[in-house]
Amino acid sequence: MSTLTNPSAQPPVPTWLELVRRKVEGLGYGQVYIVVHDHQVTQVECLEKTRLAAGRPAPGREASGD
């Protein structure tokens, strides 16, 4: 008995790849790191940056008038 295969069927997407996709889609500015150990993805790190408008002091700081 032969097994029929669907040539248009895509292999399943690995869990880590879907996680990376979600991290990138939700990131405005920053970096996504993929950590590999013994040929396996073991960790996904996300570093998000918040951009401030140029010329505006950070909250809690006053412009110096010296």
N, C-alpha and C positions, 0 to 999 in steps of 0.2 A: 504494500500500500504506500503510495507516494504522498508526501506532504505538500500541499499547495501553499505558496507564499505570495503575498501581495507586493509586487515590485514598487508600488508607490508608498508603501508603509515606511515610516521613518523610525529609526531606532529610538528608544526612549532617551530623553535628555537626562544626563546625570544630575543628581540632587544639587551638587556643588555648583554646577553651571547655572542652574535655575536661580540659586541663591545669589550668585554674582550678578546675574541679569537684574534681579530685583534691587540689589544694592546700587547698581549703576543708574537704573531708572529713577531712583529716589534721591539721587545726589545732585545738588546744584553745582558745588565746587568741592573738590577734594580728591581723594585717592582710594582705590580698592586694592588691597593686597591679597594674594593667594599664597598660602603657606603649604609647601609640599614636604612630606616626610616619607622616605622609603617608597618613592614613586606614587604616592597617594596624596590627594588634597586633604589636608587635615584641619585647615583653619582658613576662614575668610575674614579679613579685617577691613574696616571702613573708617576712614578719617575724613570728617566733613569740616570744611572751612566756612567761616562767615565773613563775607567781604563787607567792609565799612566804606562809606562814601569818603572820598579824599577831602582833606581839609576840615573834617569834623572831629572834634576831640572824642575820645572814648567815653562812655557813660561813667560818671563819677569823677572825671578829670575836668578841670577848668583850664581854659586857655591862659597861658601866662602873659601878663602885661608888662614884663620887665623891659 
